[in-house]
Amino acid sequence: MTLVTEPTAAVRTSHPLRAESVRGFAPFAGAGILLTLGAMLAGSSARWQGGWAETAAQLHQAVLITAPFAAAAGCWQGGRERRRHTEELWGTVVRTPLVRFLASALPVVAWVVAGYLAAAAFAMLATWPFARGDRPHLALLPGDAVATAAAALLGHVVGRVVPTRLAAPLLAMAGYVGLGMASTARSGSGIHLNPAFPVPFASLPVWWQPMAMALWTGGLAVAATLAYAARRRVKALVPLAVAVTAGALLAHTGNGLWHRDPLVHRQVCDTSTTPAVCVNARYAGMLPQVSGALSGVTGKLKGVRNLPVRWADRNGAPRAHEAELPTLAPFGWSVVRGRLTSPTEFAWQAVGSLQNPDCPVEKPDARVQRADDVVAAYLAPSPQQKYFDDLDAQGDASHRAELRKRRAAKARFAAMTGDERRAWLSAYFAARGDCDPKGVPSL
């Protein structure tokens, strides 16, 4: 007797999370985050590309976009069964409501976080070739990623509860407006609960701030999920308590959540010139460029006395015997992608700081103004000087007369010998350093 067996086909069923992650709406949500954030970063690249702190601040500020987008994506996914009219069918499956909820929500959460992190990685790679100092700032990324995930999870709850197709776009608009208004606020105990709160300039978060922010936003999202889908809704009190505790800590600490970047207090100097040229340690790699832009000025100042000791790049007023270096930050003006946009303009501004422009002046002195004009024209002429001279030449008699006096002063200065010029400049800088307009030598 021969035993004949029928061939059996092995039925392989994929996990629901895998099916949702590969074929559902979730990948499009992640791609949307990546493309939207990528377009925003590309449009503002001049303001952050080349500085690690600037890149980190821009990525943190992007939560203003990613959180509402993620909330709208989660909301759209949450209302899927209602749009398909399959709610009753899903209610007959063996899985618990919480498992069914997570099977639909987690793929969107994972994909939007992946989209945000991918955009952050691209931004870091874009900054790396142009960085001129400092180091990558990654402390805020975990908290921002959790805030984006929490927004998607909360949006999914809203999509399940609110029975309208307009819930997703309305939630996105409400989230954007709410976060935007909270980000512009500068006072109040609740401003530090905002996950998109702007990073204070040249500041770093305390080590536990990202963790507390993650517990605050993530705890609220988990509490809302359990309150909606768990069989025992009392379980929602645990993550809610965690969120409230973290939120209270954030609100109570306030401005203490941030501390000054230690590099801000350091200067990196080129002492081979007089005055020395110093830049903030955050942009140490730009020192050769800055020294090169000022080389024409320092070369003409050899042998001149009574000069400031250095140009210093500090946040605030320069110290005694220092002149303020023209600002390198914020990026997008004098510096773009680690390069000075106009070395000539930069040098002219640096000469202006040597002339001690902060001296109190009760009444403009034409003689002092002509001396300032002569010094600036000799050390680093303004790129706009010819334009203003042409305006004076076309003006009334008083403007034309003043233009002739300025040109005559420049001619007398140019006719000086090297020793005479150095002596005149030494007397000039002594008077300007003491804010003594009467001591400025005549021409």
PyMOL commands that set and color helices and strands:
alter all, ss='L'
color gray80, all
select helices_A, chain A and resi 16-23+26-43+45-47+52-61+63-78+80-84+87-91+97-130+141-161+167-184+191-193+209-229+233-257+262-265+281-293+295-300+343-354+366-379+385-393+397-414+418-433+437-439
alter helices_A, ss='H'
color red, helices_A
select strands_A, chain A and resi 203-205+258-260+267-270+276-280+310-312+322-324+335-336+339-340
alter strands_A, ss='S'
color yellow, strands_A
deselect
rebuild
show_as cartoon
